[in-house]
Amino acid sequence: MSRTNTRSPQYSPEAGQNSESVLSHGLKQRHLSMIALGGVIGAGLFVGSGVGIAAAGPAIVLLFMGTGALVMLIMRMLGEMSAARPSTGSFSVHAEEEVGSWAGTTSGWMYWLMLCAGVAAEATAAGTIMHQWVSFIPAYGWVAIFMVFFCASNLTAVKNFGEFEFWFSAIKVTTIVAFLVLGLLGILGVFGDAPGTSHLTGHGGFFPTGVAGLAAGLLTTISGFAGLETVTIAAAESDNPSRNVARAVRTAVWRIAVFYIGSMAVVVTLVPWNDPKVAKDGPYVTVLDTLGIPAAGTIMQIVVLVALLSAMNANIYGSSRMAFSLVSRGQGPRFLSKVTRGVPAAAVLASCVFGFAAVIAGIVWPTTVFAWLLNIAGCSVLVVWSIVCLTQLKMRRRLEREAPEQLSVRMWAFPYLTWLTFAAILGVFAVMAASPDGRQQLIGTAVVVAALAGAGHLKQRRDQRAAASS
Protein backbone atom coordinates (compact mmCIF):
# COMPACT_ATOMS: atom_id res chain seq x y z
CA MET A 1 0.00 0.00 0.00
CA SER A 2 1.62 3.24 -1.10
CA ARG A 3 2.29 6.03 1.29
CA THR A 4 0.35 9.29 0.96
CA ASN A 5 2.53 12.15 2.05
CA THR A 6 -0.19 14.51 3.21
CA ARG A 7 1.47 17.10 5.40
CA SER A 8 -1.02 18.83 7.62
CA PRO A 9 -1.03 22.65 7.39
CA GLN A 10 -0.73 23.35 11.07
CA TYR A 11 2.71 21.77 11.20
CA SER A 12 4.21 23.16 8.04
CA PRO A 13 4.51 26.95 7.80
CA GLU A 14 5.83 26.58 4.29
CA ALA A 15 2.41 25.26 3.22
CA GLY A 16 1.12 28.83 3.29
CA GLN A 17 -1.74 28.33 5.74
CA ASN A 18 -3.71 31.21 7.19
CA SER A 19 -2.16 32.41 10.41
CA GLU A 20 -5.52 31.96 12.16
CA SER A 21 -5.18 28.19 11.74
CA VAL A 22 -1.88 28.03 13.61
CA LEU A 23 -1.94 26.81 17.18
CA SER A 24 -0.11 28.85 19.81
CA HIS A 25 3.25 27.95 21.34
CA GLY A 26 2.59 28.76 24.99
CA LEU A 27 4.11 25.69 26.64
CA LYS A 28 7.57 25.77 28.22
CA GLN A 29 10.06 23.03 29.02
CA ARG A 30 8.88 22.93 32.65
CA HIS A 31 5.31 22.37 31.45
CA LEU A 32 6.29 19.50 29.18
CA SER A 33 8.40 17.85 31.86
CA MET A 34 5.47 17.91 34.27
CA ILE A 35 2.99 16.81 31.57
CA ALA A 36 5.18 13.78 30.95
CA LEU A 37 5.27 13.14 34.67
CA GLY A 38 1.54 13.73 35.11
CA GLY A 39 0.86 11.18 32.40
CA VAL A 40 2.70 8.57 34.45
CA ILE A 41 1.05 9.29 37.79
CA GLY A 42 -2.72 8.92 37.69
CA ALA A 43 -5.58 7.71 39.83
CA GLY A 44 -4.88 4.26 38.43
CA LEU A 45 -1.63 4.16 40.41
CA PHE A 46 -3.11 5.47 43.65
CA VAL A 47 -6.31 3.38 43.62
CA GLY A 48 -6.60 1.08 40.60
CA SER A 49 -3.31 -0.69 41.26
CA GLY A 50 -4.96 -2.27 44.30
CA VAL A 51 -7.08 -4.39 41.96
CA GLY A 52 -3.92 -5.62 40.25
CA ILE A 53 -2.31 -6.48 43.58
CA ALA A 54 -5.41 -8.40 44.63
CA ALA A 55 -5.27 -10.35 41.35
CA ALA A 56 -1.54 -11.11 41.10
CA GLY A 57 -0.19 -10.79 44.64
CA PRO A 58 3.45 -9.73 45.17
CA ALA A 59 4.13 -10.71 41.55
CA ILE A 60 2.48 -7.40 40.61
CA VAL A 61 6.01 -5.97 40.88
CA LEU A 62 7.11 -8.17 37.97
CA LEU A 63 4.03 -7.16 35.97
CA PHE A 64 4.82 -3.49 36.47
CA MET A 65 8.42 -4.14 35.52
CA GLY A 66 7.27 -5.81 32.30
CA THR A 67 4.62 -3.29 31.36
CA GLY A 68 6.90 -0.46 32.46
CA ALA A 69 9.61 -1.73 30.12
CA LEU A 70 7.04 -1.93 27.33
CA VAL A 71 5.93 1.66 27.94
CA MET A 72 9.55 2.85 28.06
CA LEU A 73 10.13 1.36 24.61
CA ILE A 74 6.92 2.89 23.25
CA MET A 75 7.88 6.29 24.64
CA ARG A 76 11.33 5.99 23.11
CA MET A 77 9.78 5.34 19.71
CA LEU A 78 7.41 8.28 20.13
CA GLY A 79 10.30 10.46 21.25
CA GLU A 80 12.35 9.53 18.21
CA MET A 81 9.53 10.37 15.80
CA SER A 82 8.30 13.50 17.60
CA ALA A 83 11.79 14.97 18.04
CA ALA A 84 12.44 14.45 14.33
CA ARG A 85 9.08 15.90 13.29
CA PRO A 86 6.98 17.49 16.07
CA SER A 87 3.28 17.71 15.27
CA THR A 88 0.03 18.19 17.16
CA GLY A 89 -1.25 14.89 15.79
CA SER A 90 1.93 13.11 16.93
CA PHE A 91 1.81 9.38 16.12
CA SER A 92 -1.37 9.79 14.02
CA VAL A 93 0.39 12.16 11.62
CA HIS A 94 3.46 9.93 11.46
CA ALA A 95 1.32 6.83 10.86
CA GLU A 96 -0.53 8.53 8.01
CA GLU A 97 2.66 9.60 6.31
CA GLU A 98 4.61 6.38 6.81
CA VAL A 99 1.96 3.63 6.69
CA GLY A 100 -1.12 5.19 5.12
CA SER A 101 -4.29 7.15 5.83
CA TRP A 102 -5.96 4.09 7.32
CA ALA A 103 -3.28 3.90 10.04
CA GLY A 104 -3.45 7.63 10.82
CA THR A 105 -7.25 7.59 10.99
CA THR A 106 -7.41 4.47 13.12
CA SER A 107 -4.74 5.43 15.66
CA GLY A 108 -5.95 9.04 15.90
CA TRP A 109 -9.65 8.45 16.43
CA MET A 110 -9.06 5.42 18.69
CA TYR A 111 -6.86 7.62 20.86
CA TRP A 112 -9.49 10.37 20.85
CA LEU A 113 -12.14 7.86 21.93
CA MET A 114 -9.89 6.57 24.72
CA LEU A 115 -9.21 10.06 26.07
CA CYS A 116 -12.86 11.15 25.94
CA ALA A 117 -13.97 7.98 27.73
CA GLY A 118 -11.26 8.72 30.29
CA VAL A 119 -12.68 12.22 30.80
CA ALA A 120 -16.08 10.67 31.60
CA ALA A 121 -14.69 8.08 34.01
CA GLU A 122 -12.46 10.60 35.81
CA ALA A 123 -15.19 13.24 36.06
CA THR A 124 -17.59 10.66 37.52
CA ALA A 125 -15.05 9.52 40.11
CA ALA A 126 -14.13 13.11 41.04
CA GLY A 127 -17.81 14.02 41.38
CA THR A 128 -18.34 11.08 43.74
CA ILE A 129 -15.48 12.20 45.99
CA MET A 130 -16.72 15.80 46.11
CA HIS A 131 -20.28 14.66 46.86
CA GLN A 132 -18.95 12.83 49.93
CA TRP A 133 -17.49 16.09 51.19
CA VAL A 134 -20.21 18.52 50.02
CA SER A 135 -23.32 16.35 49.96
CA PHE A 136 -25.91 19.04 49.15
CA ILE A 137 -24.50 19.16 45.59
CA PRO A 138 -25.22 15.84 43.78
CA ALA A 139 -22.35 13.95 42.18
CA TYR A 140 -23.56 14.79 38.66
CA GLY A 141 -23.61 18.47 39.69
CA TRP A 142 -19.93 18.28 40.57
CA VAL A 143 -19.29 16.51 37.26
CA ALA A 144 -20.92 19.41 35.43
CA ILE A 145 -18.87 21.94 37.42
CA PHE A 146 -15.60 20.16 36.61
CA MET A 147 -16.48 19.74 32.93
CA VAL A 148 -17.40 23.41 32.51
CA PHE A 149 -14.31 24.59 34.40
CA PHE A 150 -11.77 22.54 32.45
CA CYS A 151 -13.53 23.15 29.16
CA ALA A 152 -13.34 26.90 29.80
CA SER A 153 -9.68 26.75 30.86
CA ASN A 154 -8.75 24.78 27.73
CA LEU A 155 -10.63 27.29 25.56
CA THR A 156 -8.65 30.29 26.80
CA ALA A 157 -4.96 29.56 26.19
CA VAL A 158 -2.68 26.54 26.08
CA LYS A 159 -0.54 28.01 28.84
CA ASN A 160 -3.51 27.61 31.23
CA PHE A 161 -3.52 23.89 30.53
CA GLY A 162 0.23 23.83 31.08
CA GLU A 163 0.04 25.68 34.40
CA PHE A 164 -2.73 23.46 35.76
CA GLU A 165 -0.78 20.34 34.83
CA PHE A 166 2.42 21.74 36.29
CA TRP A 167 0.90 22.26 39.74
CA PHE A 168 -1.26 19.14 39.65
CA SER A 169 1.81 17.08 38.82
CA ALA A 170 3.87 18.82 41.51
CA ILE A 171 1.34 17.67 44.12
CA LYS A 172 1.39 14.11 42.80
CA VAL A 173 5.19 13.97 42.66
CA THR A 174 5.47 15.26 46.21
CA THR A 175 3.01 12.61 47.37
CA ILE A 176 4.88 9.81 45.61
CA VAL A 177 8.27 10.89 46.96
CA ALA A 178 6.89 11.19 50.50
CA PHE A 179 5.25 7.77 50.20
CA LEU A 180 8.47 6.14 48.99
CA VAL A 181 10.48 7.71 51.82
CA LEU A 182 7.94 6.67 54.46
CA GLY A 183 7.69 3.21 52.92
CA LEU A 184 11.45 2.74 52.98
CA LEU A 185 11.55 3.80 56.65
CA GLY A 186 8.77 1.32 57.35
CA ILE A 187 10.67 -1.49 55.64
CA LEU A 188 13.72 -0.64 57.77
CA GLY A 189 11.62 -0.91 60.93
CA VAL A 190 11.47 2.77 61.91
CA PHE A 191 7.68 2.60 62.44
CA GLY A 192 7.71 -0.76 64.19
CA ASP A 193 8.98 -4.23 63.43
CA ALA A 194 10.65 -4.60 60.04
CA PRO A 195 8.48 -6.90 57.88
CA GLY A 196 11.42 -8.51 56.10
CA THR A 197 10.20 -10.83 53.35
CA SER A 198 7.22 -12.21 55.29
CA HIS A 199 4.62 -10.57 53.03
CA LEU A 200 6.56 -11.46 49.88
CA THR A 201 6.89 -15.16 50.56
CA GLY A 202 3.96 -15.74 52.93
CA HIS A 203 0.23 -15.74 52.14
CA GLY A 204 0.63 -18.17 49.27
CA GLY A 205 4.09 -17.17 48.10
CA PHE A 206 5.33 -14.68 45.53
CA PHE A 207 3.00 -16.10 42.83
CA PRO A 208 -0.07 -16.88 44.97
CA THR A 209 -2.62 -16.81 42.13
CA GLY A 210 -0.47 -18.37 39.43
CA VAL A 211 -0.63 -17.61 35.72
CA ALA A 212 -4.33 -16.75 35.86
CA GLY A 213 -3.63 -14.03 38.41
CA LEU A 214 -0.84 -12.58 36.30
CA ALA A 215 -3.12 -12.50 33.27
CA ALA A 216 -5.85 -10.77 35.26
CA GLY A 217 -3.42 -8.18 36.63
CA LEU A 218 -1.80 -7.54 33.25
CA LEU A 219 -4.58 -5.41 31.79
CA THR A 220 -4.82 -3.38 35.00
CA THR A 221 -1.14 -2.48 34.86
CA ILE A 222 -1.25 -1.56 31.17
CA SER A 223 -4.29 0.70 31.54
CA GLY A 224 -2.46 2.56 34.30
CA PHE A 225 0.10 3.82 31.78
CA ALA A 226 -2.38 5.07 29.15
CA GLY A 227 -2.05 8.79 28.51
CA LEU A 228 1.72 9.12 28.54
CA GLU A 229 1.57 9.89 24.82
CA THR A 230 0.04 13.33 25.49
CA VAL A 231 3.48 14.85 26.00
CA THR A 232 4.37 14.21 22.34
CA ILE A 233 1.14 15.98 21.34
CA ALA A 234 1.82 18.92 23.61
CA ALA A 235 5.40 19.30 22.34
CA ALA A 236 4.15 20.89 19.10
CA GLU A 237 2.81 23.84 21.14
CA SER A 238 6.04 24.46 23.02
CA ASP A 239 8.72 27.05 22.30
CA ASN A 240 11.24 24.48 21.03
CA PRO A 241 9.33 21.29 20.10
CA SER A 242 12.20 19.02 19.06
CA ARG A 243 14.44 19.78 22.01
CA ASN A 244 11.64 19.85 24.58
CA VAL A 245 10.02 16.56 23.60
CA ALA A 246 13.42 14.84 23.59
CA ARG A 247 14.11 15.99 27.16
CA ALA A 248 10.62 15.12 28.39
CA VAL A 249 10.71 11.61 26.94
CA ARG A 250 14.16 10.88 28.38
CA THR A 251 13.12 11.90 31.89
CA ALA A 252 9.83 9.97 31.66
CA VAL A 253 11.74 6.71 31.36
CA TRP A 254 13.36 6.68 34.80
CA ARG A 255 10.27 8.16 36.42
CA ILE A 256 8.30 5.10 35.34
CA ALA A 257 10.77 2.84 37.09
CA VAL A 258 10.96 4.87 40.30
CA PHE A 259 7.31 5.76 40.78
CA TYR A 260 5.44 2.68 39.61
CA ILE A 261 7.81 -0.18 40.33
CA GLY A 262 9.10 1.42 43.54
CA SER A 263 5.60 2.06 44.85
CA MET A 264 4.43 -1.48 44.18
CA ALA A 265 7.53 -2.94 45.82
CA VAL A 266 6.87 -0.86 48.95
CA VAL A 267 3.21 -1.89 49.09
CA VAL A 268 3.66 -5.66 48.77
CA THR A 269 6.59 -5.60 51.22
CA LEU A 270 4.72 -3.71 53.96
CA VAL A 271 1.19 -5.19 53.78
CA PRO A 272 -0.27 -8.61 52.88
CA TRP A 273 -1.38 -8.66 49.25
CA ASN A 274 -4.67 -10.33 50.23
CA ASP A 275 -5.65 -7.68 52.78
CA PRO A 276 -9.18 -6.65 51.62
CA LYS A 277 -8.33 -2.99 52.24
CA VAL A 278 -5.72 -3.03 49.46
CA ALA A 279 -8.40 -3.31 46.77
CA LYS A 280 -11.17 -1.54 48.72
CA ASP A 281 -9.36 1.53 50.08
CA GLY A 282 -6.34 1.52 47.79
CA PRO A 283 -2.77 0.36 48.43
CA TYR A 284 -1.47 3.79 49.43
CA VAL A 285 -4.09 4.32 52.13
CA THR A 286 -3.54 0.78 53.42
CA VAL A 287 0.21 1.28 53.73
CA LEU A 288 -0.08 4.69 55.39
CA ASP A 289 -2.63 3.31 57.87
CA THR A 290 -0.27 0.42 58.63
CA LEU A 291 2.53 2.89 59.33
CA GLY A 292 0.23 4.88 61.62
CA ILE A 293 0.21 8.08 59.54
CA PRO A 294 -2.64 10.31 60.84
CA ALA A 295 -5.56 11.06 58.47
CA ALA A 296 -4.07 8.82 55.77
CA GLY A 297 -7.45 8.21 54.14
CA THR A 298 -8.30 11.91 53.88
CA ILE A 299 -4.86 12.81 52.59
CA MET A 300 -4.99 10.20 49.86
CA GLN A 301 -8.56 11.15 48.90
CA ILE A 302 -7.33 14.68 48.26
CA VAL A 303 -4.41 13.36 46.20
CA VAL A 304 -6.69 11.03 44.24
CA LEU A 305 -9.01 13.97 43.52
CA VAL A 306 -6.04 15.97 42.25
CA ALA A 307 -4.97 13.02 40.10
CA LEU A 308 -8.47 12.72 38.63
CA LEU A 309 -8.70 16.43 37.85
CA SER A 310 -5.22 16.35 36.35
CA ALA A 311 -6.19 13.46 34.10
CA MET A 312 -9.40 15.25 33.07
CA ASN A 313 -7.44 18.35 32.15
CA ALA A 314 -4.84 16.40 30.19
CA ASN A 315 -7.41 14.23 28.40
CA ILE A 316 -9.49 17.22 27.29
CA TYR A 317 -6.33 18.83 25.97
CA GLY A 318 -5.01 15.71 24.22
CA SER A 319 -8.35 14.72 22.69
CA SER A 320 -9.00 18.22 21.34
CA ARG A 321 -5.57 18.45 19.71
CA MET A 322 -5.87 15.00 18.20
CA ALA A 323 -9.33 15.81 16.80
CA PHE A 324 -8.02 19.11 15.41
CA SER A 325 -5.13 17.37 13.71
CA LEU A 326 -7.37 14.69 12.20
CA VAL A 327 -9.93 17.10 10.73
CA SER A 328 -7.16 19.38 9.44
CA ARG A 329 -5.97 16.38 7.42
CA GLY A 330 -9.46 15.72 6.05
CA GLN A 331 -10.22 12.84 8.43
CA GLY A 332 -13.27 14.26 10.16
CA PRO A 333 -15.91 17.03 10.08
CA ARG A 334 -14.23 20.19 8.88
CA PHE A 335 -16.00 22.52 11.34
CA LEU A 336 -13.84 21.07 14.13
CA SER A 337 -10.77 22.76 12.63
CA LYS A 338 -11.84 26.24 13.75
CA VAL A 339 -9.08 28.01 15.72
CA THR A 340 -9.70 30.94 18.06
CA ARG A 341 -6.72 32.86 19.49
CA GLY A 342 -4.40 29.92 18.89
CA VAL A 343 -6.76 27.36 20.48
CA PRO A 344 -8.78 24.73 18.53
CA ALA A 345 -12.01 25.88 20.17
CA ALA A 346 -14.41 23.69 18.18
CA ALA A 347 -12.36 20.56 18.90
CA VAL A 348 -12.20 21.40 22.62
CA LEU A 349 -15.99 21.83 22.76
CA ALA A 350 -16.61 18.62 20.79
CA SER A 351 -14.35 16.58 23.08
CA CYS A 352 -16.03 18.01 26.20
CA VAL A 353 -19.52 17.38 24.80
CA PHE A 354 -18.65 13.78 23.97
CA GLY A 355 -17.13 13.30 27.41
CA PHE A 356 -20.21 14.70 29.14
CA ALA A 357 -22.47 12.55 26.94
CA ALA A 358 -20.45 9.53 28.11
CA VAL A 359 -21.03 10.62 31.72
CA ILE A 360 -24.79 10.67 31.08
CA ALA A 361 -24.51 7.25 29.45
CA GLY A 362 -22.80 6.04 32.62
CA ILE A 363 -25.81 7.22 34.65
CA VAL A 364 -28.54 5.97 32.30
CA TRP A 365 -26.90 2.85 30.80
CA PRO A 366 -24.04 1.95 33.16
CA THR A 367 -23.87 -1.75 32.25
CA THR A 368 -24.46 -1.47 28.51
CA VAL A 369 -23.43 1.64 26.56
CA PHE A 370 -20.96 2.98 29.13
CA ALA A 371 -19.45 -0.45 29.82
CA TRP A 372 -19.05 -0.99 26.06
CA LEU A 373 -17.37 2.41 25.69
CA LEU A 374 -14.93 1.76 28.54
CA ASN A 375 -14.08 -1.70 27.21
CA ILE A 376 -13.17 -0.30 23.80
CA ALA A 377 -11.26 2.59 25.37
CA GLY A 378 -9.28 0.14 27.49
CA CYS A 379 -8.16 -1.74 24.40
CA SER A 380 -7.51 1.38 22.32
CA VAL A 381 -4.08 2.04 23.79
CA LEU A 382 -2.87 -1.38 22.57
CA VAL A 383 -4.12 -0.60 19.05
CA VAL A 384 -2.33 2.75 19.13
CA TRP A 385 0.91 1.21 20.43
CA SER A 386 0.92 -1.48 17.75
CA ILE A 387 0.55 1.15 15.01
CA VAL A 388 3.32 3.21 16.67
CA CYS A 389 5.67 0.23 16.30
CA LEU A 390 4.89 -0.23 12.61
CA THR A 391 5.22 3.50 11.99
CA GLN A 392 8.57 3.80 13.74
CA LEU A 393 9.99 0.91 11.73
CA LYS A 394 9.25 2.71 8.47
CA MET A 395 10.02 6.26 9.61
CA ARG A 396 13.40 5.35 11.11
CA ARG A 397 14.59 3.72 7.90
CA ARG A 398 13.39 6.69 5.83
CA LEU A 399 15.08 9.23 8.11
CA GLU A 400 18.34 7.28 8.06
CA ARG A 401 18.29 7.55 4.26
CA GLU A 402 16.99 11.09 3.85
CA ALA A 403 17.70 13.13 7.01
CA PRO A 404 19.81 11.33 9.62
CA GLU A 405 20.57 14.64 11.34
CA GLN A 406 16.93 14.75 12.55
CA LEU A 407 17.43 11.64 14.69
CA SER A 408 18.29 13.47 17.91
CA VAL A 409 16.54 10.70 19.85
CA ARG A 410 17.11 7.13 18.69
CA MET A 411 15.25 3.96 19.53
CA TRP A 412 17.49 1.53 21.38
CA ALA A 413 18.76 -1.56 19.48
CA PHE A 414 16.73 -0.77 16.39
CA PRO A 415 14.97 -2.69 14.86
CA TYR A 416 15.17 -5.61 17.30
CA LEU A 417 13.55 -3.91 20.29
CA THR A 418 10.84 -2.44 18.08
CA TRP A 419 9.91 -5.89 16.81
CA LEU A 420 10.12 -7.27 20.35
CA THR A 421 7.73 -4.56 21.55
CA PHE A 422 5.31 -5.33 18.73
CA ALA A 423 5.44 -9.04 19.59
CA ALA A 424 4.77 -8.24 23.27
CA ILE A 425 1.66 -6.25 22.32
CA LEU A 426 0.42 -9.16 20.22
CA GLY A 427 1.05 -11.35 23.26
CA VAL A 428 -1.21 -9.11 25.37
CA PHE A 429 -3.93 -9.45 22.74
CA ALA A 430 -3.52 -13.23 22.97
CA VAL A 431 -3.87 -13.13 26.76
CA MET A 432 -7.07 -11.09 26.38
CA ALA A 433 -8.46 -13.57 23.87
CA ALA A 434 -8.04 -16.36 26.43
CA SER A 435 -10.72 -14.93 28.75
CA PRO A 436 -14.44 -14.32 28.02
CA ASP A 437 -14.32 -10.67 29.14
CA GLY A 438 -11.18 -10.08 27.12
CA ARG A 439 -12.76 -11.57 24.01
CA GLN A 440 -15.72 -9.21 24.34
CA GLN A 441 -13.33 -6.27 24.52
CA LEU A 442 -11.44 -7.49 21.47
CA ILE A 443 -14.60 -8.03 19.42
CA GLY A 444 -15.97 -4.57 20.20
CA THR A 445 -12.60 -2.98 19.50
CA ALA A 446 -12.18 -4.93 16.25
CA VAL A 447 -15.51 -3.58 14.94
CA VAL A 448 -14.49 0.03 15.63
CA VAL A 449 -10.98 -0.49 14.22
CA ALA A 450 -12.41 -2.06 11.05
CA ALA A 451 -14.77 0.87 10.53
CA LEU A 452 -12.04 3.48 11.06
CA ALA A 453 -9.47 1.63 8.97
CA GLY A 454 -12.03 1.24 6.18
CA ALA A 455 -12.81 4.97 6.19
CA GLY A 456 -9.10 5.80 6.17
CA HIS A 457 -8.46 3.37 3.34
CA LEU A 458 -11.19 4.97 1.22
CA LYS A 459 -9.63 8.40 1.81
CA GLN A 460 -6.24 7.01 0.84
CA ARG A 461 -7.66 5.65 -2.42
CA ARG A 462 -9.29 9.01 -3.20
CA ASP A 463 -6.02 10.84 -2.52
CA GLN A 464 -4.14 8.46 -4.79
CA ARG A 465 -6.66 8.88 -7.62
CA ALA A 466 -6.57 12.68 -7.21
CA ALA A 467 -2.75 12.65 -7.31
CA ALA A 468 -2.73 10.42 -10.40
CA SER A 469 -5.14 12.67 -12.29
CA SER A 470 -3.33 15.91 -11.46
Secondary structure, DSSP 8 states (H G I E B T S, - for coil): --------TTT-GGG---GGGS----B-HHHHHHHHHHHHS-HIIIIIHHHHHHHHGGGHHHHHHHHHHHHHHHHHHHHHHHHHS--TTTHHHHHHHHT-HHHHHHHHHHHHHHHHHHHHHHHHHHHHHHHHHSTTS-HHHHHHHHHHHHHHHHHH-HHHHHHHHHHHHHHHHHHHHHHHHHHHHHHTTTTSS--TTHHHHSTT-SSTTHHHHHHHHHHHHHHTTTTTTHHHHHGGGBSSHHHHHHHHHHHHHHHIIIIIIHHHHHHHHHS-TT-HHHHHT-HHHHHHHHTT-TTHHHHHHHHHHHHHHHHHHHHHHHHHHHHHHHHHTTSS-GGGG--BTTB-HHHHHHHHHHHHHHHHHHHHSTTTHHHHHHHHHHHHHHHHHHHHHHHHHHHHHHHHHH-GGG-SS--TTTTHHHHHHHHHHHHHHHHHHTSHHHHHHHHHHHHHHHHHHHHHHHHHHHHHHHHHH-
